[in-house]
Amino acid sequence: MSSELEAINRDFANNPKGLVEWAMAQGARPICTTNFRPFEAVILHMVTQVRPDIPIVWMDSGYNTEATYQFADEVIKQLNLNLVSFIPQRTRAHREALEGPMPGIDDPRHAAFTQEVKIEPFERALREMQPDVWFTALRAEDTPERAKMQPVSRNSDGLLKVAPLLQWSAKDMYQYLQAHNLPNNFDYFDPTKVEEKRECGLHLQH
């Protein structure tokens, strides 16, 4: 990591709003990814306060709960999000007609399933949108792998990856939602992770 990024990580580790403002100035094509999981309205509110028209990229696997789709619709309307959805090349109905229900994490087919419903749509989003700054709601307490990450990093292809909320706790997130009258939803399921503390692979690859 460059000395500049080390300094940024040191100076903004506990200043998400300041980090968002700094990062927005680093590129011309920022994006923020979302999966509309619990507390997701925090990052969506924070980035749109600085740039209201920032593209919000959603890799919609087709396996979200009804509550998640309802929550997504509510947040999109409340924050007037510039939502850009990327979906798998096959619908859920098409895939399941040929291969059956979603494979479990111990099924050898699960890696291919994850590639199809999450990673390929994300990589397609990167190719089509060519972002230079990527905001994500990763938090250190989510998984052991994320606890080792820094708020700002640069991928091998030069993309600046920014996780302003990395050091925030669930309590911090809840208080922000309350302060800004933002909705939340806990009826959430990620078919590529299944278990709460398990990585799907997207953030390990990118």
N, C-alpha and C positions, 0 to 999 in steps of 0.2 A: 504494500500500500504506500502511496506517495506521502511525503511529509505534509502536503497540503490537506489531503484527506484525513490524515491522523489528527491534524489541528482542528479540522471541522468536527470530527467525531468527538474530540475532547471538549470543544467549545459549545457544541449544540446537543450533547448527549441528553440533557434534561430540559431542552428548549425546543419542543416539537414545532411550535409555530414559527420560531426563528429559523429552524432548519428548512421548513417548507418554503419560506420566503427566500432563503439563500438558494435552495435547489432550483426554484422556478427561474431564477436569473441565470442558471447555468446552461440552459438549452432553449431551443425554439419549438421543440415538439414533445412536451411532457405528456405522459399518460399516468393514470392511476388505475390499477387493477382492483377488482372487487369480486367477492363471491357471496356478498350479502349474508355473511355469517354473523354471530353475535358481536355487538359493539362496532360493526362496520360503518355505521353512520358517523363515527368520530372522524375517521380519515377522510371520508367523503365530504363532510362539512369543512374540515380543516383546509383541504386543498382548494375547494371551490370558493372559500372566503378570499383566497389569494388570486385565483384565476377561475372565474365562474364557468368558462366554457371548456375547461380541460376535459379531454376525452376520458370517460370512465369505461374501462374495458372489462367486460364480463364474459368469462368462458362458461357459458351455460351448458352444463353436461346433460341436462334433461332429466336428472335424477334428484333435483331439489324437492324439498317438501312443499306442500301447498302453502304452508305458513311462510316459507322463505320467498316464494313468488309473490305473495301478498305484501310482505315486508318490503321487497324490492320495489314493487309498484308504489308503495307509500313514500319511500325515501326518494325515488326518482321524481315524484311529483313535488314533494316538499322542498327539495333542494334544486329542482329544475335541472337535473343532471343531463349532461351531454353523453348519453349512454351509447356505447358501441358494443353490440353483442357478437361473439364468435361462438358458433355451435359446431359440434362434431359433423363430419361429412356424411355420417349416417344418423338418422333419427333413432331415438331409443326404441321405438316400435320396430324399425327395420333391423336393428342389431339383435334385439331379443327374439325376433321371429326366426332368425338364422342360428343364433348361438345360445339362446335361453337367457335366464335372469343374470343379473350382475354377478360375476365371479367373486368369491370371498378372497381375503388377502392371502390365504394359504394356497389358493388355486394357482397353478402355473400360468393361467391365462390372465391373471390380474394385471401384470405389467403391461401387456398389450392393451388391455381395457383402459388403463390409466393413460397410456400414450394416445389412444383414440379419443377419449372424451375430455381430456384436459391439456396434455402437453402439446399435441398437434395443433389444436385451436390457438393456444398461446403462441406457438412458434409462427403460425400463420399471421397472427395479429402483429407480431414483431416485423415480419417481412412486409406486410401491407402498410403499416403505420410508420415504420422507421423512427421510433421514438429515440430521443437522446437523453431523457430523464424518465425514470420509472419509479412511481410512488407505490408503496405497498404497506399494508397494515400489519406486517409481521410483528410479533412481540416475543421477547426472550422467554417468557414463561410458558409459551405455547408448546415447545418441544426442546429437547436437549440440544439439537442441532442449531436451533435459532438462538439459544442462549450464548452460543459462541460467535454469533455474527456481530457486525458493527452497524451503526445506523446508516452510514454511507459507505458504499463500495463501488468499484468499477468492474464490470464484467470484461471478459476477454475480448469482446467485440467493441468495447468502449462505452457501453451503456451505463449511465450513472444510476445505480439502484439506491433508493432512499427509503428508509424505514423510520419515519419520525417518531413512531410510538413504541419503538423497540423496548425501551426501559419502563414503559408504563404498566401498572398493575391493573387488574380487573376493576379495582376500586377507583383508580384514576379515570378509567374509561367510563365507568358508571357516573361519576361526578360530572364529567364533561357532557354526557348525554343529558343529565338533569339540568345543567346550567344553560344549555342551548335548546332545551325542549325538543330533543330528538328521539325518534322511536327506536325500539330494540326488538330483537326476536331470538329466542333460544331453541326454537324448534327447527334445528338445522342438521343436515346430514351431508357429509362429503363422501361419495362412494369410492373415491380414490384413496382416501385415508382410512375410513371406517373407524379406527381407534383414534381417540382425541389427541394423544401424544405421538402419533405416527406421521411421518412426512409422506407426501404424495410423490415427491421427487422433483417437482417443478422448481422449487427454490434451491435445491441442491444442484440442479443442472444449469440454472440461470442466476 
